[in-house]
Amino acid sequence: MGLPDDKALRWEPDLHRIGFAQFISNDGRKKILRAVHLRSYSFFLAFFQPGTTKSEINEFISIFLLQKQEVKHISPRSDSVVLFCDGMDALQSFQGSHRKFIA
């Protein structure tokens, strides 16, 4: 694209949404998640009350990942993650994003 190697690319927001999602485990426990939808990807953020133990958080993560096989866990310590998108209109969304980049 003719940009210097050290120049970061940004794309204009397009069709991005935020909201909430309710997760109900198989045993009936419920948790409200913050949902961030960026093009064909959805990110779910789980927040916990102060004082929540590490074991409770790990239990939630394991239950959530077992019930949502397509989900990848991204922790603050993660250097990178490989994502695969085969959602409806994924290719058109990706191509559209490249026409709207701003330097």
Helices and strands as residue ranges (DSSP letters): E 10-11, E 17-24, E 30-38, E 41-45, H 54-67, H 90-99, E 101-102
